[in-house]
Amino acid sequence: MTYDKKDIMKQAWVLARNFSFTNGGTAKEWFGYALKQRWDFVKLMFAPKKAPIERVAAETKVSSIKNWFVDKNFDLDSLMIYQGREKITTLQETAKAVFVKISNVYGKSFTTWVPKSCLA
């Protein structure tokens, strides 16, 4: 992977001038910051692409979630919905986790990822 260093330096100077115009100061004062911004951008553009998470059809039926997971990860509103749950619907599934929608009898609901090891 090769970078055009001359082009990156030119873009950094343009960015430094824009920073100095909008925030005050001189372009020389802003150049170090602008150069770091440009290098971060270039490295992000040339970074290797991550493989997408493989999702399978949602087939796992969830009846409940282990208590320690609920206590650790649910806030008060989610906990109230979970305790008065009417149904738990599996929306998506990966090899290690399920994405569920938990609904209560009052029509409130929330969605969350739950590891398969935490299903009861």
The first five atom37 places (N, CA, C, CB, O) and aatype in JSON, in Angstrom:
{
  "aatype": [12, 16, 18, 3, 11, 11, 3, 9, 12, 11, 5, 0, 17, 19, 10, 0, 1, 2, 13, 15, 13, 16, 2, 7, 7, 16, 0, 11, 6, 17, 13, 7, 18, 0, 10, 11, 5, 1, 17, 3, 13, 19, 11, 10, 12, 13, 0, 14, 11, 11, 0, 14, 9, 6, 1, 19, 0, 0, 6, 16, 11, 19, 15, 15, 9, 11, 2, 17, 13, 19, 3, 11, 2, 13, 3, 10, 3, 15, 10, 12, 9, 18, 5, 7, 1, 6, 11, 9, 16, 16, 10, 5, 6, 16, 0, 11, 0, 19, 13, 19, 11, 9, 15, 2, 19, 18, 7, 11, 15, 13, 16, 16, 17, 19, 14, 11, 15, 4, 10, 0],
  "atom_mask": [
    [1, 1, 1, 1, 1],
    [1, 1, 1, 1, 1],
    [1, 1, 1, 1, 1],
    [1, 1, 1, 1, 1],
    [1, 1, 1, 1, 1],
    [1, 1, 1, 1, 1],
    [1, 1, 1, 1, 1],
    [1, 1, 1, 1, 1],
    [1, 1, 1, 1, 1],
    [1, 1, 1, 1, 1],
    [1, 1, 1, 1, 1],
    [1, 1, 1, 1, 1],
    [1, 1, 1, 1, 1],
    [1, 1, 1, 1, 1],
    [1, 1, 1, 1, 1],
    [1, 1, 1, 1, 1],
    [1, 1, 1, 1, 1],
    [1, 1, 1, 1, 1],
    [1, 1, 1, 1, 1],
    [1, 1, 1, 1, 1],
    [1, 1, 1, 1, 1],
    [1, 1, 1, 1, 1],
    [1, 1, 1, 1, 1],
    [1, 1, 1, 0, 1],
    [1, 1, 1, 0, 1],
    [1, 1, 1, 1, 1],
    [1, 1, 1, 1, 1],
    [1, 1, 1, 1, 1],
    [1, 1, 1, 1, 1],
    [1, 1, 1, 1, 1],
    [1, 1, 1, 1, 1],
    [1, 1, 1, 0, 1],
    [1, 1, 1, 1, 1],
    [1, 1, 1, 1, 1],
    [1, 1, 1, 1, 1],
    [1, 1, 1, 1, 1],
    [1, 1, 1, 1, 1],
    [1, 1, 1, 1, 1],
    [1, 1, 1, 1, 1],
    [1, 1, 1, 1, 1],
    [1, 1, 1, 1, 1],
    [1, 1, 1, 1, 1],
    [1, 1, 1, 1, 1],
    [1, 1, 1, 1, 1],
    [1, 1, 1, 1, 1],
    [1, 1, 1, 1, 1],
    [1, 1, 1, 1, 1],
    [1, 1, 1, 1, 1],
    [1, 1, 1, 1, 1],
    [1, 1, 1, 1, 1],
    [1, 1, 1, 1, 1],
    [1, 1, 1, 1, 1],
    [1, 1, 1, 1, 1],
    [1, 1, 1, 1, 1],
    [1, 1, 1, 1, 1],
    [1, 1, 1, 1, 1],
    [1, 1, 1, 1, 1],
    [1, 1, 1, 1, 1],
    [1, 1, 1, 1, 1],
    [1, 1, 1, 1, 1],
    [1, 1, 1, 1, 1],
    [1, 1, 1, 1, 1],
    [1, 1, 1, 1, 1],
    [1, 1, 1, 1, 1],
    [1, 1, 1, 1, 1],
    [1, 1, 1, 1, 1],
    [1, 1, 1, 1, 1],
    [1, 1, 1, 1, 1],
    [1, 1, 1, 1, 1],
    [1, 1, 1, 1, 1],
    [1, 1, 1, 1, 1],
    [1, 1, 1, 1, 1],
    [1, 1, 1, 1, 1],
    [1, 1, 1, 1, 1],
    [1, 1, 1, 1, 1],
    [1, 1, 1, 1, 1],
    [1, 1, 1, 1, 1],
    [1, 1, 1, 1, 1],
    [1, 1, 1, 1, 1],
    [1, 1, 1, 1, 1],
    [1, 1, 1, 1, 1],
    [1, 1, 1, 1, 1],
    [1, 1, 1, 1, 1],
    [1, 1, 1, 0, 1],
    [1, 1, 1, 1, 1],
    [1, 1, 1, 1, 1],
    [1, 1, 1, 1, 1],
    [1, 1, 1, 1, 1],
    [1, 1, 1, 1, 1],
    [1, 1, 1, 1, 1],
    [1, 1, 1, 1, 1],
    [1, 1, 1, 1, 1],
    [1, 1, 1, 1, 1],
    [1, 1, 1, 1, 1],
    [1, 1, 1, 1, 1],
    [1, 1, 1, 1, 1],
    [1, 1, 1, 1, 1],
    [1, 1, 1, 1, 1],
    [1, 1, 1, 1, 1],
    [1, 1, 1, 1, 1],
    [1, 1, 1, 1, 1],
    [1, 1, 1, 1, 1],
    [1, 1, 1, 1, 1],
    [1, 1, 1, 1, 1],
    [1, 1, 1, 1, 1],
    [1, 1, 1, 1, 1],
    [1, 1, 1, 0, 1],
    [1, 1, 1, 1, 1],
    [1, 1, 1, 1, 1],
    [1, 1, 1, 1, 1],
    [1, 1, 1, 1, 1],
    [1, 1, 1, 1, 1],
    [1, 1, 1, 1, 1],
    [1, 1, 1, 1, 1],
    [1, 1, 1, 1, 1],
    [1, 1, 1, 1, 1],
    [1, 1, 1, 1, 1],
    [1, 1, 1, 1, 1],
    [1, 1, 1, 1, 1],
    [1, 1, 1, 1, 1]
  ],
  "atom_positions": [
    [[0.85, -1.16, 0.0], [0.0, 0.0, 0.0], [0.9, 1.23, 0.0], [-0.97, -0.01, 1.22], [1.75, 1.39, 0.88]],
    [[0.72, 2.08, -0.97], [1.55, 3.28, -1.08], [0.67, 4.51, -0.93], [2.3, 3.31, -2.42], [-0.48, 4.53, -1.35]],
    [[1.25, 5.51, -0.33], [0.56, 6.78, -0.13], [1.27, 7.84, -0.96], [0.52, 7.17, 1.37], [2.49, 7.78, -1.13]],
    [[0.53, 8.79, -1.45], [1.13, 9.92, -2.13], [1.42, 10.98, -1.05], [0.19, 10.48, -3.27], [0.54, 11.76, -0.7]],
    [[2.64, 10.98, -0.54], [2.99, 11.85, 0.59], [2.9, 13.32, 0.22], [4.4, 11.53, 1.08], [2.53, 14.15, 1.05]],
    [[3.23, 13.65, -1.02], [3.16, 15.04, -1.47], [1.72, 15.53, -1.42], [3.73, 15.19, -2.89], [1.45, 16.66, -1.0]],
    [[0.8, 14.69, -1.85], [-0.61, 15.06, -1.84], [-1.13, 15.19, -0.41], [-1.43, 14.02, -2.61], [-1.92, 16.09, -0.12]],
    [[-0.68, 14.3, 0.48], [-1.11, 14.37, 1.88], [-0.61, 15.66, 2.53], [-0.59, 13.16, 2.67], [-1.34, 16.29, 3.29]],
    [[0.62, 16.06, 2.22], [1.16, 17.3, 2.78], [0.38, 18.51, 2.26], [2.66, 17.45, 2.43], [0.08, 19.43, 3.03]],
    [[0.06, 18.53, 0.97], [-0.72, 19.64, 0.41], [-2.09, 19.73, 1.08], [-0.89, 19.48, -1.12], [-2.54, 20.81, 1.46]],
    [[-2.73, 18.6, 1.23], [-4.05, 18.58, 1.87], [-3.96, 19.02, 3.34], [-4.67, 17.18, 1.78], [-4.87, 19.66, 3.85]],
    [[-2.88, 18.66, 4.0], [-2.69, 19.06, 5.4], [-2.52, 20.58, 5.49], [-1.46, 18.35, 6.01], [-3.06, 21.2, 6.41]],
    [[-1.78, 21.19, 4.55], [-1.63, 22.64, 4.57], [-2.97, 23.33, 4.31], [-0.6, 23.09, 3.54], [-3.28, 24.34, 4.95]],
    [[-3.75, 22.81, 3.4], [-5.07, 23.39, 3.14], [-5.93, 23.28, 4.39], [-5.77, 22.68, 1.95], [-6.62, 24.23, 4.77]],
    [[-5.89, 22.13, 5.03], [-6.66, 21.93, 6.25], [-6.17, 22.85, 7.37], [-6.56, 20.47, 6.7], [-6.98, 23.39, 8.13]],
    [[-4.86, 23.04, 7.47], [-4.3, 23.93, 8.49], [-4.76, 25.37, 8.25], [-2.76, 23.85, 8.5], [-5.09, 26.08, 9.2]],
    [[-4.77, 25.8, 7.0], [-5.25, 27.15, 6.7], [-6.73, 27.3, 7.05], [-5.03, 27.48, 5.23], [-7.15, 28.34, 7.55]],
    [[-7.51, 26.26, 6.78], [-8.94, 26.31, 7.14], [-9.12, 26.37, 8.66], [-9.68, 25.1, 6.57], [-9.95, 27.13, 9.15]],
    [[-8.34, 25.57, 9.39], [-8.4, 25.62, 10.85], [-8.02, 26.99, 11.38], [-7.49, 24.55, 11.45], [-8.67, 27.51, 12.28]],
    [[-6.97, 27.59, 10.81], [-6.54, 28.91, 11.29], [-7.58, 29.97, 10.97], [-5.19, 29.29, 10.66], [-7.76, 30.91, 11.75]],
    [[-8.25, 29.84, 9.84], [-9.29, 30.81, 9.48], [-10.49, 30.7, 10.41], [-9.73, 30.6, 8.03], [-11.03, 31.72, 10.84]],
    [[-10.91, 29.48, 10.72], [-12.1, 29.31, 11.55], [-11.83, 29.43, 13.04], [-12.71, 27.98, 11.26], [-12.7, 29.87, 13.79]],
    [[-10.62, 29.04, 13.49], [-10.36, 29.0, 14.93], [-9.34, 30.03, 15.4], [-9.88, 27.65, 15.31], [-9.1, 30.16, 16.61]],
    [[-8.74, 30.76, 14.49], [-7.72, 31.73, 14.87], [-6.35, 31.1, 14.9], [0.0, 0.0, 0.0], [-6.22, 29.87, 14.83]],
    [[-5.34, 31.9, 15.01], [-3.98, 31.4, 15.01], [-3.42, 31.37, 13.59], [0.0, 0.0, 0.0], [-4.05, 31.85, 12.65]],
    [[-2.24, 30.79, 13.45], [-1.62, 30.72, 12.13], [-1.68, 29.29, 11.61], [-0.15, 31.21, 12.2], [-1.92, 28.34, 12.35]],
    [[-1.47, 29.16, 10.31], [-1.48, 27.84, 9.69], [-0.34, 26.97, 10.22], [-1.38, 27.97, 8.15], [-0.48, 25.76, 10.35]],
    [[0.82, 27.62, 10.54], [1.95, 26.87, 11.1], [1.58, 26.23, 12.43], [3.17, 27.78, 11.27], [1.99, 25.11, 12.73]],
    [[0.8, 26.97, 13.24], [0.39, 26.44, 14.54], [-0.56, 25.25, 14.38], [-0.27, 27.54, 15.37], [-0.55, 24.34, 15.21]],
    [[-1.36, 25.25, 13.34], [-2.35, 24.21, 13.13], [-1.83, 23.05, 12.27], [-3.57, 24.81, 12.48], [-2.51, 22.03, 12.15]],
    [[-0.66, 23.19, 11.68], [-0.18, 22.2, 10.73], [-0.01, 20.81, 11.34], [1.11, 22.65, 10.14], [-0.4, 19.82, 10.71]],
    [[0.55, 20.71, 12.52], [0.75, 19.4, 13.15], [-0.56, 18.67, 13.35], [0.0, 0.0, 0.0], [-0.67, 17.47, 13.09]],
    [[-1.56, 19.39, 13.82], [-2.88, 18.81, 14.05], [-3.51, 18.39, 12.71], [-3.8, 19.82, 14.78], [-4.07, 17.3, 12.6]],
    [[-3.39, 19.26, 11.71], [-3.97, 18.96, 10.39], [-3.29, 17.75, 9.76], [-3.86, 20.18, 9.46], [-3.95, 16.92, 9.14]],
    [[-1.96, 17.65, 9.89], [-1.24, 16.52, 9.32], [-1.66, 15.21, 9.98], [0.27, 16.73, 9.48], [-1.82, 14.19, 9.3]],
    [[-1.85, 15.23, 11.28], [-2.33, 14.03, 11.98], [-3.71, 13.65, 11.49], [-2.34, 14.25, 13.5], [-4.0, 12.47, 11.29]],
    [[-4.58, 14.63, 11.29], [-5.93, 14.36, 10.79], [-5.87, 13.7, 9.42], [-6.74, 15.66, 10.72], [-6.59, 12.73, 9.16]],
    [[-5.03, 14.22, 8.53], [-4.93, 13.66, 7.18], [-4.38, 12.24, 7.21], [-4.04, 14.55, 6.3], [-4.89, 11.37, 6.5]],
    [[-3.34, 11.98, 8.03], [-2.78, 10.64, 8.09], [-3.79, 9.65, 8.67], [-1.5, 10.63, 8.93], [-3.9, 8.52, 8.2]],
    [[-4.53, 10.07, 9.68], [-5.57, 9.2, 10.24], [-6.62, 8.85, 9.19], [-6.24, 9.87, 11.45], [-7.08, 7.71, 9.11]],
    [[-7.0, 9.84, 8.38], [-7.98, 9.61, 7.33], [-7.44, 8.65, 6.27], [-8.37, 10.93, 6.68], [-8.14, 7.72, 5.86]],
    [[-6.2, 8.86, 5.84], [-5.6, 8.0, 4.81], [-5.47, 6.56, 5.32], [-4.22, 8.54, 4.38], [-5.76, 5.62, 4.6]],
    [[-5.03, 6.4, 6.56], [-4.89, 5.06, 7.13], [-6.25, 4.37, 7.25], [-4.21, 5.13, 8.5], [-6.35, 3.16, 7.05]],
    [[-7.27, 5.14, 7.56], [-8.61, 4.58, 7.64], [-9.1, 4.13, 6.26], [-9.58, 5.6, 8.24], [-9.75, 3.1, 6.14]],
    [[-8.79, 4.91, 5.24], [-9.23, 4.57, 3.89], [-8.52, 3.33, 3.36], [-8.99, 5.74, 2.95], [-9.12, 2.55, 2.62]],
    [[-7.25, 3.13, 3.71], [-6.48, 2.0, 3.22], [-6.46, 0.82, 4.19], [-5.08, 2.44, 2.94], [-5.76, -0.16, 3.94]],
    [[-7.22, 0.9, 5.27], [-7.25, -0.19, 6.24], [-7.91, -1.41, 5.62], [-8.0, 0.24, 7.53], [-8.81, -1.28, 4.79]],
    [[-7.46, -2.59, 6.0], [-8.1, -3.8, 5.46], [-9.55, -3.88, 5.91], [-7.32, -5.06, 5.88], [-9.89, -3.55, 7.05]],
    [[-10.38, -4.32, 5.02], [-11.81, -4.42, 5.31], [-12.08, -5.65, 6.18], [-12.64, -4.49, 3.99], [-11.52, -6.72, 5.94]],
    [[-12.92, -5.47, 7.18], [-13.3, -6.58, 8.05], [-14.43, -7.37, 7.39], [-13.73, -6.06, 9.45], [-15.3, -6.81, 6.72]],
    [[-14.4, -8.64, 7.57], [-15.46, -9.49, 7.03], [-16.75, -9.21, 7.81], [-15.07, -10.99, 7.11], [-16.72, -9.08, 9.03]],
    [[-17.87, -9.14, 7.11], [-19.12, -8.88, 7.82], [-19.5, -10.07, 8.69], [-20.25, -8.59, 6.82], [-19.14, -11.21, 8.41]],
    [[-20.23, -9.79, 9.75], [-20.68, -10.83, 10.66], [-21.71, -11.69, 9.93], [-21.28, -10.23, 11.97], [-22.68, -11.18, 9.36]],
    [[-21.49, -12.98, 9.96], [-22.42, -13.87, 9.28], [-23.65, -14.07, 10.14], [-21.75, -15.22, 8.95], [-23.56, -14.54, 11.27]],
    [[-24.79, -13.72, 9.59], [-26.04, -13.88, 10.3], [-26.83, -15.03, 9.68], [-26.88, -12.56, 10.28], [-26.84, -15.19, 8.46]],
    [[-27.45, -15.79, 10.51], [-28.24, -16.91, 10.03], [-29.7, -16.64, 10.33], [-27.77, -18.26, 10.67], [-30.02, -15.69, 11.05]],
    [[-30.57, -17.45, 9.8], [-32.0, -17.28, 10.05], [-32.26, -17.42, 11.55], [-32.83, -18.32, 9.24], [-31.67, -18.26, 12.22]],
    [[-33.15, -16.58, 12.04], [-33.47, -16.57, 13.46], [-34.35, -17.76, 13.79], [-34.16, -15.25, 13.87], [-35.56, -17.72, 13.59]],
    [[-33.74, -18.82, 14.3], [-34.46, -20.05, 14.62], [-34.48, -20.35, 16.11], [-33.86, -21.2, 13.88], [-35.3, -21.15, 16.56]],
    [[-33.61, -19.74, 16.89], [-33.53, -20.02, 18.31], [-34.73, -19.42, 19.03], [-32.21, -19.48, 18.91], [-35.02, -18.23, 18.91]],
    [[-35.42, -20.26, 19.78], [-36.55, -19.8, 20.57], [-36.04, -19.42, 21.96], [-37.67, -20.89, 20.66], [-35.36, -20.21, 22.61]],
    [[-36.37, -18.22, 22.4], [-35.9, -17.73, 23.69], [-37.1, -17.65, 24.63], [-35.2, -16.33, 23.55], [-38.09, -16.98, 24.33]],
    [[-37.01, -18.33, 25.75], [-38.09, -18.25, 26.73], [-37.7, -17.34, 27.9], [-38.44, -19.65, 27.25], [-38.55, -16.63, 28.45]],
    [[-36.42, -17.37, 28.26], [-35.96, -16.47, 29.33], [-34.44, -16.3, 29.22], [-36.35, -17.03, 30.74], [-33.76, -17.01, 28.47]],
    [[-33.95, -15.35, 29.98], [-32.53, -15.01, 29.99], [-32.03, -15.2, 31.42], [-32.27, -13.54, 29.48], [-32.75, -14.94, 32.37]],
    [[-30.8, -15.65, 31.55], [-30.24, -15.89, 32.89], [-30.28, -14.62, 33.73], [-28.79, -16.42, 32.8], [-30.04, -13.52, 33.23]],
    [[-30.58, -14.8, 35.02], [-30.78, -13.66, 35.92], [-29.55, -12.78, 36.05], [-31.19, -14.15, 37.28], [-29.67, -11.55, 36.09]],
    [[-28.36, -13.36, 36.11], [-27.16, -12.55, 36.3], [-26.93, -11.63, 35.09], [-25.93, -13.44, 36.53], [-26.44, -10.52, 35.25]],
    [[-27.28, -12.1, 33.88], [-27.12, -11.26, 32.69], [-28.12, -10.11, 32.71], [-27.3, -12.1, 31.4], [-27.79, -8.98, 32.36]],
    [[-29.34, -10.41, 33.13], [-30.38, -9.38, 33.21], [-29.96, -8.31, 34.23], [-31.75, -10.0, 33.61], [-30.06, -7.12, 33.95]],
    [[-29.51, -8.74, 35.41], [-29.12, -7.8, 36.46], [-27.95, -6.92, 36.03], [-28.76, -8.55, 37.73], [-27.88, -5.74, 36.38]],
    [[-27.03, -7.49, 35.29], [-25.82, -6.76, 34.91], [-26.05, -5.8, 33.75], [-24.73, -7.74, 34.54], [-25.44, -4.73, 33.72]],
    [[-26.91, -6.14, 32.78], [-26.98, -5.4, 31.52], [-28.25, -4.6, 31.29], [-26.81, -6.33, 30.41], [-28.27, -3.75, 30.4]],
    [[-29.29, -4.83, 32.05], [-30.55, -4.12, 31.8], [-30.67, -2.94, 32.76], [-31.76, -5.07, 31.96], [-30.37, -3.06, 33.95]],
    [[-31.11, -1.78, 32.23], [-31.37, -0.64, 33.1], [-32.75, -0.82, 33.73], [-31.28, 0.7, 32.3], [-33.4, -1.85, 33.52]],
    [[-33.21, 0.16, 34.48], [-34.45, 0.02, 35.24], [-35.66, -0.15, 34.31], [-34.66, 1.23, 36.15], [-36.51, -1.01, 34.56]],
    [[-35.74, 0.66, 33.26], [-36.86, 0.55, 32.33], [-36.88, -0.81, 31.64], [-36.8, 1.67, 31.28], [-37.93, -1.45, 31.54]],
    [[-35.72, -1.25, 31.17], [-35.63, -2.55, 30.51], [-35.97, -3.67, 31.47], [-34.23, -2.75, 29.91], [-36.61, -4.65, 31.09]],
    [[-35.54, -3.54, 32.7], [-35.81, -4.56, 33.71], [-37.31, -4.67, 33.98], [-35.07, -4.24, 35.01], [-37.83, -5.77, 34.13]],
    [[-38.0, -3.54, 34.03], [-39.45, -3.55, 34.26], [-40.16, -4.22, 33.08], [-39.98, -2.12, 34.46], [-41.11, -4.98, 33.28]],
    [[-39.71, -3.92, 31.87], [-40.31, -4.55, 30.68], [-40.04, -6.05, 30.7], [-39.77, -3.92, 29.38], [-40.93, -6.84, 30.4]],
    [[-38.81, -6.44, 31.04], [-38.45, -7.86, 31.06], [-39.26, -8.63, 32.1], [-36.95, -8.02, 31.33], [-39.7, -9.75, 31.83]],
    [[-39.45, -8.05, 33.28], [-40.17, -8.75, 34.34], [-41.65, -8.92, 34.0], [-40.01, -8.0, 35.66], [-42.27, -9.89, 34.41]],
    [[-42.22, -7.98, 33.26], [-43.62, -8.08, 32.86], [-43.76, -8.53, 31.41], [0.0, 0.0, 0.0], [-44.72, -8.18, 30.73]],
    [[-42.8, -9.32, 30.94], [-42.76, -9.69, 29.52], [-43.95, -10.56, 29.12], [-41.46, -10.42, 29.21], [-44.42, -11.41, 29.87]],
    [[-44.39, -10.3, 27.91], [-45.43, -11.12, 27.33], [-44.8, -12.12, 26.36], [-46.49, -10.24, 26.61], [-45.18, -13.29, 26.32]],
    [[-43.82, -11.63, 25.58], [-43.14, -12.53, 24.66], [-41.74, -12.02, 24.36], [-43.94, -12.69, 23.36], [-41.45, -10.83, 24.46]],
    [[-40.89, -12.94, 23.98], [-39.53, -12.64, 23.53], [-39.42, -13.15, 22.1], [-38.43, -13.28, 24.48], [-39.55, -14.35, 21.85]],
    [[-39.18, -12.23, 21.17], [-39.11, -12.58, 19.76], [-37.67, -12.51, 19.29], [-40.0, -11.65, 18.92], [-36.99, -11.51, 19.55]],
    [[-37.19, -13.54, 18.62], [-35.84, -13.56, 18.06], [-35.87, -12.87, 16.7], [-35.29, -15.02, 17.95], [-36.57, -13.32, 15.8]],
    [[-35.11, -11.78, 16.55], [-35.08, -11.03, 15.3], [-33.93, -11.45, 14.4], [-34.99, -9.56, 15.58], [-34.12, -11.66, 13.2]],
    [[-32.74, -11.58, 14.97], [-31.56, -11.98, 14.22], [-30.75, -12.95, 15.08], [-30.69, -10.74, 13.82], [-30.95, -13.07, 16.28]],
    [[-29.84, -13.64, 14.4], [-29.05, -14.62, 15.12], [-27.69, -14.76, 14.46], [-29.78, -15.98, 15.17], [-27.58, -14.77, 13.23]],
    [[-26.65, -14.86, 15.28], [-25.31, -15.18, 14.81], [-24.92, -16.51, 15.44], [-24.28, -14.05, 15.16], [-25.74, -17.15, 16.1]],
    [[-23.68, -16.91, 15.24], [-23.24, -18.17, 15.81], [-23.19, -18.13, 17.33], [-21.88, -18.54, 15.26], [-23.35, -19.16, 17.98]],
    [[-22.98, -16.94, 17.9], [-22.78, -16.86, 19.35], [-23.82, -16.04, 20.09], [-21.44, -16.29, 19.63], [-23.84, -16.05, 21.32]],
    [[-24.69, -15.32, 19.37], [-25.64, -14.45, 20.05], [-26.95, -14.35, 19.28], [-25.04, -13.06, 20.25], [-27.02, -14.67, 18.1]],
    [[-27.98, -13.9, 19.97], [-29.28, -13.65, 19.35], [-29.7, -12.21, 19.65], [-30.36, -14.66, 19.87], [-29.42, -11.68, 20.72]],
    [[-30.37, -11.6, 18.68], [-30.91, -10.26, 18.83], [-32.39, -10.42, 19.09], [-30.63, -9.37, 17.55], [-33.13, -10.88, 18.22]],
    [[-32.83, -10.05, 20.28], [-34.21, -10.3, 20.68], [-34.97, -9.0, 20.92], [-34.24, -11.16, 21.94], [-34.4, -7.96, 21.24]],
    [[-36.28, -9.1, 20.74], [-37.19, -8.01, 21.07], [-38.06, -8.52, 22.21], [-38.07, -7.56, 19.82], [-38.75, -9.53, 22.09]],
    [[-37.99, -7.8, 23.32], [-38.74, -8.2, 24.52], [-39.9, -7.24, 24.68], [-37.82, -8.21, 25.79], [-39.7, -6.03, 24.8]],
    [[-41.12, -7.77, 24.68], [-42.34, -6.96, 24.77], [-43.1, -7.31, 26.03], [-43.23, -7.16, 23.52], [-43.1, -8.46, 26.48]],
    [[-43.77, -6.3, 26.61], [-44.61, -6.57, 27.77], [-46.07, -6.41, 27.39], [-44.24, -5.64, 28.96], [-46.39, -6.07, 26.25]],
    [[-46.96, -6.64, 28.35], [-48.4, -6.61, 28.07], [-48.91, -5.21, 27.8], [-49.16, -7.22, 29.22], [-50.01, -5.05, 27.27]],
    [[-48.15, -4.18, 28.15], [-48.59, -2.8, 27.98], [-48.14, -2.2, 26.65], [-48.08, -1.96, 29.11], [-48.37, -1.02, 26.4]],
    [[-47.51, -3.0, 25.82], [-47.09, -2.53, 24.5], [-45.69, -1.94, 24.46], [0.0, 0.0, 0.0], [-45.23, -1.55, 23.39]],
    [[-45.01, -1.87, 25.59], [-43.64, -1.38, 25.59], [-42.69, -2.51, 25.22], [-43.26, -0.79, 26.98], [-42.95, -3.67, 25.52]],
    [[-41.6, -2.14, 24.56], [-40.63, -3.16, 24.17], [-39.25, -2.55, 24.03], [-41.05, -3.84, 22.85], [-39.1, -1.33, 23.98]],
    [[-38.25, -3.41, 23.98], [-36.88, -2.99, 23.7], [-36.17, -4.15, 23.04], [-36.14, -2.53, 25.0], [-36.6, -5.3, 23.12]],
    [[-35.05, -3.83, 22.38], [-34.26, -4.85, 21.7], [-32.86, -4.88, 22.28], [-34.21, -4.6, 20.18], [-32.34, -3.86, 22.74]],
    [[-32.26, -6.07, 22.26], [-30.91, -6.22, 22.79], [-30.27, -7.5, 22.23], [-30.92, -6.25, 24.33], [-30.97, -8.44, 21.84]],
    [[-28.95, -7.51, 22.21], [-28.2, -8.72, 21.86], [-27.97, -9.5, 23.15], [-26.84, -8.37, 21.15], [-27.61, -8.93, 24.18]],
    [[-28.19, -10.82, 23.08], [-27.96, -11.7, 24.22], [-27.1, -12.86, 23.77], [-29.31, -12.2, 24.82], [-27.43, -13.53, 22.79]],
    [[-25.99, -13.13, 24.46], [-25.18, -14.3, 24.12], [-25.99, -15.59, 24.3], [-23.9, -14.35, 24.98], [-26.82, -15.69, 25.2]],
    [[-25.75, -16.56, 23.43], [-26.48, -17.82, 23.53], [-26.19, -18.55, 24.83], [-26.13, -18.72, 22.35], [-27.02, -19.31, 25.32]],
    [[-25.01, -18.31, 25.4], [-24.67, -18.94, 26.67], [-25.5, -18.39, 27.83], [-23.2, -18.77, 26.96], [-25.53, -18.99, 28.9]],
    [[-26.16, -17.25, 27.63], [-26.96, -16.63, 28.69], [-28.45, -16.9, 28.55], [-26.73, -15.15, 28.71], [-29.26, -16.35, 29.3]],
    [[-28.82, -17.75, 27.6], [-30.23, -18.1, 27.45], [-30.57, -19.21, 28.41], [-30.56, -18.51, 25.99], [-29.81, -20.16, 28.56]],
    [[-31.73, -19.09, 29.06], [-32.15, -20.12, 30.02], [-33.19, -21.03, 29.4], [-32.7, -19.47, 31.3], [-33.67, -21.96, 30.06]]
  ]
}
